Amino acid sequence: MKKFVCSVCGYVFTGDEAPEFCPQCKAPKEKFVEQAGEKTWAAEHVVGVAQGASEDIMNDLRANFNGECTEVGMYLAMARVAHREGYPEIGLYWEKAAYEEAEHAAKFAELLGEVVTDSTKKNL
C-alpha cells in the first residue's frame, strides 16, 4: 500500500493509487503526491531550534517563557495558601496546575536554547 498526500489540504490517502478526487477538499487526482522516503516530523525536540529566528519572534518566545515561569511561582504560592487554610484538595490542584505550567516553560526553554543545552554535563 502506498500513501498519497493531497497538496491542497494535506489529506493522506492509503491505497494502490490516488483517489479520483480528495474526499476532504474535492481536489482532483492530479493534486495528490505520493509520499516516499523518510518521514520527517513537524515537531522534533531539538534544543535551540529557534536560534536564528527573527528578533521579534525570539523576544516573544522569551516573553512566553517568562510568563510560564511566573505562573509556576504564582500557582505554587496559591497552593501554599490553600494548604495553610486547610484546603488540601485545592492546594493539590494548584500544585498540579503549577507542574503543567512548568511543562510549558520547559518547552519554551528548549526552543530558545538559552537556559538549557543539549548536554546533561553542561546543564549540571
WOTA-V174278 format. One record per residue. N is the residue number from 1. OMEGA is omega in radians with two decimals (* if undefined). NEAR is the number of other ideal C-beta (glycine too) atoms within 8 Angstrom. D_LAST is the distance of its C-alpha to the last C-alpha in whole Angstrom. Layout:
BEGIN
N&OMEGA&NEAR&D_LAST / N&OMEGA&NEAR&D_LAST
END
This chain:
BEGIN
1&3.13&5&48 / 2&3.07&9&47 / 3&3.12&9&45 / 4&-3.10&15&46 / 5&3.07&11&44 / 6&-3.11&15&47 / 7&3.12&7&46 / 8&-3.04&8&47 / 9&3.12&8&45 / 10&3.13&6&43 / 11&3.14&10&45 / 12&-3.14&9&44 / 13&3.09&13&47 / 14&-3.13&7&47 / 15&-3.14&9&50 / 16&3.07&4&52 / 17&-3.11&5&53 / 18&3.10&8&52 / 19&-3.13&10&54 / 20&3.07&4&57 / 21&-3.14&8&55 / 22&3.14&14&52 / 23&-3.10&7&52 / 24&-3.07&7&50 / 25&3.09&8&51 / 26&3.08&6&54 / 27&-3.12&11&53 / 28&-3.11&6&56 / 29&-3.09&8&55 / 30&-3.11&4&54 / 31&3.12&10&51 / 32&3.11&14&49 / 33&3.13&7&47 / 34&3.12&8&46 / 35&-3.11&9&42 / 36&3.06&3&41 / 37&-3.09&3&39 / 38&3.02&3&35 / 39&3.01&3&34 / 40&-3.09&4&31 / 41&-3.13&5&29 / 42&-3.08&3&30 / 43&3.03&4&26 / 44&-3.14&5&23 / 45&-3.13&5&20 / 46&-3.14&7&19 / 47&3.10&9&16 / 48&-3.08&12&18 / 49&-3.14&9&21 / 50&3.13&11&23 / 51&-3.12&7&22 / 52&3.07&3&25 / 53&-3.12&7&27 / 54&-3.05&5&29 / 55&3.13&5&28 / 56&3.09&6&30 / 57&3.12&9&28 / 58&3.11&11&25 / 59&3.10&8&26 / 60&3.10&8&27 / 61&3.09&13&24 / 62&3.13&10&22 / 63&3.09&8&25 / 64&3.11&10&24 / 65&3.14&13&21 / 66&3.11&8&21 / 67&3.13&8&24 / 68&3.12&13&22 / 69&3.09&9&20 / 70&3.13&8&23 / 71&3.10&10&25 / 72&-3.14&12&22 / 73&-3.13&8&23 / 74&-3.11&8&26 / 75&3.09&13&27 / 76&3.07&11&25 / 77&3.09&8&27 / 78&3.12&9&30 / 79&-3.14&15&29 / 80&3.10&9&29 / 81&-3.12&8&32 / 82&3.12&13&34 / 83&3.13&10&33 / 84&-3.11&6&34 / 85&3.09&6&37 / 86&3.09&5&38 / 87&-3.05&8&37 / 88&-3.14&8&34 / 89&3.12&6&35 / 90&3.08&9&34 / 91&3.12&12&31 / 92&3.08&9&30 / 93&-3.11&10&31 / 94&3.07&13&29 / 95&3.11&11&26 / 96&3.12&8&26 / 97&3.11&9&27 / 98&3.13&13&23 / 99&3.13&8&21 / 100&3.10&8&23 / 101&3.08&12&23 / 102&3.06&10&19 / 103&3.12&8&19 / 104&3.14&10&21 / 105&-3.14&12&19 / 106&3.14&8&16 / 107&3.08&8&19 / 108&3.10&12&19 / 109&3.10&12&16 / 110&3.12&13&16 / 111&-3.07&10&19 / 112&-3.10&14&18 / 113&-3.11&13&15 / 114&-3.12&7&14 / 115&3.13&5&12 / 116&3.08&8&10 / 117&3.10&8&10 / 118&-3.12&6&11 / 119&3.10&6&9 / 120&3.13&5&6 / 121&3.13&5&5 / 122&-3.13&6&5 / 123&3.09&7&4 / 124&*&4&0
END
